[in-house]
Amino acid sequence: MPELPEVERAAALLRSIGLNRQIKHVETVEDKIVYAGATHDAFQADEITGRTIKAVGRYGKVFYIELDGEGRHPVLHFGMTGMLQIRGNMPVHYREAPRKASTEWPPRFMKFIIHLGPASSDSGEVTEVAFLDARRLGRIRLCKTPLAEPPISNMGFDPILSMPDMADFSRGVLRRTCPIKALLLDQSFSAGVGNWVADEVLYHARIHPEQRCNTLSEEQIQALHLQIRNICTFAVEVNADDSKFPDNWLFKYRWGKGKKAKEGDDSMLKLPDGRPATIKWITVGGRTSAYVVELQRLLRNSASQKLKKNVDSSQSTSPEIETVRTTRKRVKKETSARKKQRL
């Protein structure tokens, strides 16, 4: 699924071809699943046609087109396989190009095509940009105020736009009891963080994906806070081009599930001491999670667990008090039995 860096790349592409250009014409195809809260006819109608693109924004995995004048604005989500394509170019794909990717027009699985031209006249060069979605898990909406309406209004912090300070972040993590990987995937907590970003963050923070949030140490939370921002920032700076990701990123190796590392194999992730890393896969939060066995250990006897154990221990009854209580019960029972015998 396209995550924060890939969605920012799409938003940047739209900015580069669309800012201050006018929507001359819109083509759509009917899809009652992808069009959410607005029909394809409404998207094609005069509500956006004739308006000029003033900005293209992104929050989490959602991007939106701000238009001039009155009316609603397009708000878009790629889902699992959504992408943009400019006429004459290959689609801007996620990680690997689809097997049947081509420059054919209109493109396969197209949901809409926007025709962009000069805002100052009716003539001039027109650029066509299409929204594609093969699996129909993306969403196309029209919103009056994109940042103040769902889905964006229901999202948590954006690692690039609204990363919380350390104190707020720590409180948000520690009050949860779910596995940390599941929390990172929760868009109401960290908007834009998806499967590969979460795995990358946890790898660099040296945290096991199944570690419970409320068992993390202060040092682990600090590392988590730092790496969420660092990973997302770097990936955005290189325009989500994974060929420019550092060689020590898990991303470069996490896709080869089932391959075993061998000494001297340069295609495998290395540990700090130069040995091949052991990458394993587990399911956390409903998603396949990759982690490095040697560096991301599941700490079951964490500080908070020890604290709970100590509290429970301090609240339990001492052996001396328990002996007295047992004796009293036995004497009371014997006395009651003697009274019944007299009767």
C-alpha positions in Angstrom: 0.0 0.0 0.0 1.3 3.5 -0.8 2.4 5.1 2.5 3.2 8.6 3.5 6.3 9.0 1.3 4.6 7.6 -1.8 1.5 9.7 -1.3 3.7 12.8 -0.8 5.4 11.9 -4.1 2.0 11.9 -5.8 1.0 15.2 -4.2 4.4 16.7 -5.4 3.7 15.4 -9.0 0.3 17.1 -9.0 1.9 20.4 -7.8 4.5 20.3 -10.5 1.9 19.9 -13.3 -1.2 21.5 -11.9 -0.5 24.6 -9.7 -2.3 27.7 -11.1 -3.7 25.6 -14.0 -7.4 25.3 -14.7 -9.5 22.1 -14.8 -10.9 22.3 -18.3 -12.7 19.0 -18.4 -13.2 15.9 -16.2 -13.8 12.3 -17.4 -15.1 9.7 -14.9 -16.3 6.1 -14.9 -18.9 4.8 -12.5 -17.7 3.1 -9.4 -20.0 3.0 -6.4 -17.2 1.7 -4.1 -14.3 4.1 -4.9 -16.4 7.2 -5.1 -17.2 7.7 -1.4 -20.0 10.2 -0.4 -20.1 11.6 -3.9 -21.0 10.0 -7.2 -18.8 10.0 -10.3 -21.4 12.3 -11.9 -20.9 14.8 -9.1 -17.1 14.6 -9.5 -17.5 15.2 -13.2 -20.0 18.0 -12.9 -19.3 21.8 -12.9 -18.4 21.8 -9.2 -14.7 21.3 -10.0 -14.7 22.0 -13.8 -13.5 25.5 -14.6 -11.8 26.0 -11.2 -8.0 26.6 -10.8 -5.7 24.5 -8.6 -4.3 26.7 -5.9 -2.5 24.1 -3.8 -2.1 20.3 -3.4 -1.8 19.1 0.2 -1.3 15.8 2.0 -2.1 14.5 5.4 -1.2 11.0 6.3 -2.0 8.8 3.3 -4.6 11.2 2.0 -3.9 14.0 -0.5 -6.3 16.8 -1.6 -6.6 19.4 -4.3 -7.4 22.9 -3.2 -9.4 24.8 -5.9 -10.3 28.5 -6.1 -13.8 29.7 -5.8 -16.8 28.2 -4.1 -17.5 24.5 -3.9 -15.9 21.3 -2.6 -12.4 20.0 -3.2 -11.2 16.6 -4.3 -9.8 14.4 -1.5 -8.1 11.2 -2.6 -6.8 8.0 -1.0 -4.9 5.4 -3.0 -5.9 2.3 -0.9 -3.8 -0.7 -1.8 -3.1 -0.2 -5.5 -4.1 3.4 -6.4 -1.7 5.5 -8.5 -1.5 8.6 -10.7 -0.6 8.5 -14.4 0.2 11.5 -16.7 -0.7 11.0 -20.3 2.4 9.9 -22.3 4.1 8.5 -19.2 4.1 5.3 -17.2 2.0 5.3 -14.0 3.7 6.4 -10.8 3.6 3.0 -9.2 4.2 1.8 -5.6 7.5 -0.1 -5.4 7.3 -2.3 -8.5 5.6 -1.4 -11.8 2.5 -3.5 -12.5 3.2 -6.4 -15.0 0.8 -4.8 -17.6 1.8 -1.2 -17.0 1.8 0.8 -20.2 1.3 4.3 -21.6 -2.0 3.4 -23.2 -4.7 6.0 -22.9 -7.2 6.0 -21.3 -5.3 3.8 -18.9 -6.8 0.5 -17.5 -8.6 0.8 -14.2 -9.0 4.5 -14.6 -11.5 6.2 -12.2 -11.1 9.8 -13.5 -9.1 11.9 -15.9 -8.6 15.6 -15.2 -7.7 17.8 -18.2 -5.5 20.8 -17.1 -4.9 23.9 -19.2 -3.8 27.5 -18.8 -6.1 29.4 -16.4 -5.8 32.6 -18.5 -7.3 31.3 -21.7 -9.3 28.6 -23.3 -6.5 27.5 -25.6 -3.0 26.2 -24.9 -1.3 22.9 -24.0 -3.5 20.5 -22.0 -2.1 18.0 -19.5 -4.2 14.9 -18.6 -3.7 13.2 -15.3 -5.6 10.0 -14.4 -6.4 8.3 -11.1 -6.1 4.5 -11.3 -7.2 1.8 -8.9 -7.1 -1.9 -9.9 -8.3 -3.3 -6.6 -10.9 -0.6 -5.9 -9.8 0.0 -2.3 -9.0 3.6 -2.9 -11.4 6.4 -2.2 -12.4 9.6 -4.1 -14.3 12.2 -2.1 -15.4 15.9 -2.4 -15.0 17.9 0.8 -15.8 21.5 1.6 -12.9 21.8 4.1 -10.6 18.8 3.7 -8.5 19.2 6.9 -11.6 19.6 9.1 -13.7 16.7 7.7 -13.3 13.0 7.7 -11.2 11.1 6.9 -8.4 13.6 7.8 -10.2 15.0 10.9 -10.2 11.5 12.3 -6.5 11.0 11.9 -3.6 11.2 14.4 -0.4 13.1 14.1 1.4 13.3 10.7 5.2 12.6 11.2 6.1 15.4 8.8 3.4 18.0 9.5 2.4 17.6 13.1 4.8 15.3 15.1 4.0 15.7 18.8 6.7 16.6 21.3 8.3 13.8 23.3 6.1 14.2 26.4 2.8 14.0 24.5 4.1 11.1 22.3 5.2 9.2 25.4 1.9 9.5 27.1 0.1 8.4 23.9 2.2 5.3 23.6 2.3 4.2 27.3 -1.5 4.4 27.8 -1.9 1.6 25.2 -1.5 -2.1 25.8 -1.5 -3.4 22.2 1.7 -4.4 20.3 3.7 -1.4 19.2 3.5 -2.4 15.5 -0.4 -2.4 15.7 -0.3 1.0 17.3 1.9 2.4 14.5 -0.4 1.1 11.9 -3.4 2.8 13.6 -4.1 5.9 11.5 -5.9 7.5 14.4 -2.5 7.5 16.2 0.2 8.0 13.4 -1.3 9.1 10.1 0.7 7.9 7.1 2.7 5.2 8.8 2.0 1.9 7.0 3.6 -1.6 7.0 7.0 -0.9 5.6 7.5 2.4 7.4 6.5 0.8 10.7 8.9 -2.1 10.2 11.7 0.3 9.3 11.1 2.5 12.3 11.0 -0.5 14.7 14.2 -1.9 13.2 16.1 1.3 13.7 14.7 1.8 17.2 15.6 -1.8 18.0 12.1 -2.7 19.2 10.3 -6.0 18.6 7.0 -5.5 16.7 5.1 -7.5 19.3 6.4 -5.5 22.3 3.5 -4.2 24.3 3.2 -0.4 24.2 2.9 0.0 28.0 6.1 -2.1 28.5 8.4 0.2 26.5 11.2 1.9 28.4 11.9 5.6 28.2 14.9 5.0 26.0 12.8 2.9 23.6 10.1 5.5 23.3 12.8 8.2 22.6 14.2 6.0 19.9 10.8 5.4 18.5 9.9 9.1 18.4 13.2 9.9 16.7 13.0 7.2 14.1 9.4 7.9 13.0 10.4 11.4 12.1 13.7 10.5 10.6 12.5 7.6 8.4 9.5 9.6 7.0 11.6 12.7 6.4 14.4 11.0 4.6 12.0 9.0 2.4 10.1 12.2 1.4 13.4 14.0 0.7 14.4 11.4 -1.9 10.8 11.4 -3.4 10.1 7.9 -2.2 12.8 6.6 -4.6 13.8 3.3 -2.8 17.0 3.1 -4.9 18.2 6.0 -2.8 17.4 4.5 0.5 20.5 3.6 2.6 21.9 0.1 2.3 21.3 -0.4 6.1 17.5 0.0 5.7 15.4 -3.0 6.3 13.3 -2.0 3.3 16.1 -3.2 1.0 15.7 -6.8 2.3 12.3 -7.2 3.9 10.6 -8.3 0.6 12.7 -11.5 0.2 10.6 -13.7 2.5 12.0 -17.2 2.8 15.6 -16.3 1.6 18.3 -17.4 4.0 21.3 -15.1 4.6 24.8 -16.6 3.9 28.2 -15.4 4.8 29.7 -13.1 2.2 26.3 -12.5 0.5 26.1 -8.8 -0.3 22.4 -9.0 -1.0 21.6 -9.6 2.6 21.2 -7.2 5.5 24.3 -7.1 7.7 24.5 -6.7 11.5 26.8 -3.9 12.9 29.5 -6.5 13.3 29.3 -7.6 9.7 27.5 -10.9 10.2 24.4 -11.6 8.1 21.2 -10.5 9.9 18.4 -13.0 10.5 15.1 -11.6 9.2 11.9 -13.2 10.4 8.3 -12.6 9.6 5.3 -12.6 11.9 1.8 -11.3 11.8 1.1 -8.3 14.0 -2.0 -6.1 13.8 -3.2 -8.2 10.8 -0.1 -7.4 8.8 3.0 -9.3 8.0 5.9 -7.8 9.9 9.6 -8.2 9.3 12.2 -7.9 12.1 15.8 -8.7 12.8 16.1 -11.4 15.4 19.5 -10.3 16.7 18.6 -6.7 17.2 14.9 -6.7 18.0 14.3 -8.8 21.1 10.9 -9.3 22.7 11.4 -8.1 26.3 8.8 -9.9 28.4 10.2 -8.9 31.8 10.1 -5.1 31.2 10.3 -2.4 33.8 6.6 -1.8 33.8 5.9 -5.5 34.2 8.3 -5.7 37.1 6.6 -2.7 38.7 3.2 -4.4 38.4 4.6 -7.6 39.9 6.0 -5.6 42.8 2.7 -3.8 43.3 0.7 -7.0 43.3 3.2 -8.5 45.7 3.0 -5.6 48.1 -0.8 -5.9 48.1 -0.9 -9.6 48.9 -1.4 -11.1 52.4 1.8 -11.9 54.4 2.3 -15.6 55.5 1.9 -14.6 59.2 -1.5 -12.9 58.6 -2.7 -15.8 56.5 -1.8 -18.3 59.3 -3.8 -16.4 61.8 -6.8 -16.2 59.5 -6.7 -20.0 58.9 -6.5 -20.7 62.6 -9.5 -18.5 63.3 -11.6 -20.2 60.7 -10.6 -23.7 62.0 -11.5 -22.7 65.6 -14.8 -21.2 64.6 -15.7 -24.3 62.6 -14.9 -26.6 65.6 -16.9 -24.4 68.0 -19.9 -24.5 65.7 -19.6 -28.3 65.5 -19.6 -28.8 69.3 -22.7 -26.6 69.7 -24.5 -28.8 67.2 -23.5 -31.9 69.2 -25.0 -30.5 72.4 -28.3 -29.8 70.6 
